[in-house]
């Protein structure tokens, strides 16, 4: 009997959400009760899939499964970058799952790479396509410790130039929607146009490229993928498994092949509550089915090279019925909104950003002349600086900067940061939704504003007037809608961060006795003197603030006064300025600080000793479990009942989650 492979692919992705000046995700009220959407979706989806519960009819845990180890998946590089810092346990579970999949699937890991910041590749210029692939590959190798065999395309948006970029980077395959196949044939045979039924999804295909290279393509099962994402097939894991195994049995009668689906990974827990648990049940059931093998694309391709050729439909995507128009025109695809809303703003937004990108490329080439060896290849290599250490940044500058002195090196970093933001402003989510004022579109406008600031810092001349004029033609929806120009100016005014802002936060945290914030790209250090009375505390000192991205330092003086219950005043001065001359408003208060610093000070003021004691007791119990004998475990479980009840009352979700995982693993091992 032939063996049928079953593969479930999940595309996990969130757009970059960081404040471009701060490189931190700021509070997003729409994600409440979580700090931001990354944190919320991690709690609802990414973390649960790393430890999915399989329960009995009474709700007791029978098993905990890392779903990632048994499926095919890709994570957006910018999301993994956030997760590495903010959700390290989940990040580790993802990396461990890929390593396990290499063992499980005969040396073929399940993780796929992705172009760096989810740019719609057919709408990108050739330089950006190359850099997006180069950065995606470098990010993958750094995280997963191996070369990727496949690369997932953002929105599966494809054309031949995009496939050429993948093949040039050594990628062997990608995955597309069935409607993206135009014609197929057996080698040397006649081409057959695809009808409404699409291609046979049970096999792989070979696309010959204009360069003479080729790349393998898989076309996923569209109806079953839609049923998982939108038709409640994920409501029950046994039902999902039965659907996939039914298809597998029909494949077996026809000689085997591949049964595979592809959806957004957020389907499994965020879009569908407890979808992670349904997926875990389905995976376990499929594993027990005779003649069916859980698999991934790389393994199937190694065992079954393409026997058919295909020609793709160019400039198509899985989430737009009109090609790739969703990311440049009012094609009718959106996510709802009011009856009179439209997406006509997409055209001037795309046109304005395309024009700005061209201007920034001109500035980059002109300013890099004589100080940067092969500027565009240097941009491809700049990902090592984005992801790496200070030592790697120095090594990069030693290799690529041909100008003399620190000024030349600082100029190189500002130019490359300008180019990084010039790519981030094309992140696909900026066009996907229903209104110009959505958080995703505001985010890409912030990247454009940051790129303009960096252009000003390298004395590029006026590159903003034409861009802002074009943006003014992008009109949002609703009676109080702002156009793109107003939106960019308002948003950037609120988001812009400089060295004095970091210094103000730094000294505020010290005077309020709040732990220092570990910024991603900013560093602050200093010397200070403090004085206190029962009613007040004051602090003054010198502060050096460093922007790691551009290797620039600012020397500042600061002082702060905190008086119970709510009074906090701060003053920051530049050491290079004259007496009495300030670089900020003469007096800053708590409301002027970064939102996370304000929250930290407020939480410190309102800390519950009982809540802290509960949390501490839970973590102590987790640490004690490993050393407890059988009797000790039973005694500890009894003692924990009260702690768990109090933790649920205080909504201490992460300690509860960790406790359940630790208890389950230790009592079974």
SULMOJO-V573591 format. One line per field, one symbol per residue. phi: phi as a letter, one per 20 degrees, with the letter a starting at -180 (. if undefined). burial: # if it has 9 or more other ideal C-beta (glycine too) atoms within 8 Angstrom, else .. A space follows every 10 residues. Layout:
phi->???
burial->???
This chain:
phi->.fddeccddc eeacfgdfff eemceegdgf egeefbfgff fffecffgfe bfeddegene febcceggfd cebcdfgfff fffgedcfff gfffffffff fgffdlndfe fdebggclef ffeeffffgf ffffffffff ffeembefec ceegllfbbf ffffffffen febbccfffe eebcbegnee fcffegfmff eececddedg fnfbbecddf ffgffffffc cmfefbffff ffffffffff fffeonpcdb cbbgffgepe fcgmffffff ffffffgeef mccgbcffff ffecggdcdc ceeflcbedb fdncfgdbbe eoeadooffe fbdfffffff ffffffgfff fffgfffffn ccflgffffg efgffgeeeg ffffffffed edeenfffff fgfffffgfg ffeffdggff dfeebgefff fgffffffff fffffffdle nedegfffff ffeedfdnfd fdefffffff ffffegccgf ffffffffff feldgfeeff deccbacbcc bbcgdbbcbb rdcdddeffd lddcdcdbbb cdcfecebcc cccefeefgm edecggcdcg feefgffgff fffffdgeff ffffffffff fffegfeefg ffffffffff gffffffffe leffgfffff fffffffdc
burial->...####### #####.#### ######.#.. #..#.##### ########## #####..... #..####### ########## ####.##### #.######## ##..#..### ########## ####..#### ########## #.##...### ########## #########. ########## #####..... ...#...##. #.#####.#. ....###### ##.######. ..##..#### #####.###. ##...##### ########## .#..###### ######..#. ##.####### #..#.#.### ##..###..# .#.######. #.##...... #.#.###### ###.###.## #.###.##.. ##..#..### #####.##.. .##.###..# #.#....### ########## ########## ########.# ########## #####..#.. ..#..##### ########.. ########## ##..###.## ########## ##.#..#.#. .#.#.#.#.# .....##### ########.# #..####### ##....#### ####...... .###...### ..##.##### #..#...... ##.##.###. ##.##..... .##..##.## ..##.###.# .#..###### ######...
